[in-house]
Structures are given as structure tokens and as C-alpha cells.
């Protein structure tokens, strides 16, 4: 169960990072 929650957390953080990267690109453009 810990591994599952850890994977979900990492996926969630990666998703947030991807969204922030997209926002940065839009802002800099």
C-alpha cells in the first residue's frame, strides 16, 4: 500500500510540474 500511495504522489507531483512548465512557456511566450 505504501508503494501505491508513493507512486500516486510522485505522479501527482509530476503532473503539477508539467502544468507549471506549460504555464511558464505560455507566460514567457
N, C-alpha and C positions, 0 to 999 in steps of 0.2 A: 504493500500500500504506500509506503514512504517513497518508493521509487516512482510509482504512478504520480503521486502528488508533485514530486520533484520535476518530473517530465512536464506536467501541466504548467508548473510555474515557469520553467525555462521557456516553454512555447509561448506563454503569455508575455514574458519579458521580451522575447524576440519579436513578437508581434508589435509590441509597443515601440521597440527600437525601429522597426521597419516603418511604422507610421510616422515617427518623428523624423526619420530620414526623408520620407516623402514630403513632409511639411517643410523641412529645411530646403529641399530642392525647389519647392514652389516659391518660398519666400525669397530665395536668392535669385530666382529667375525674374 
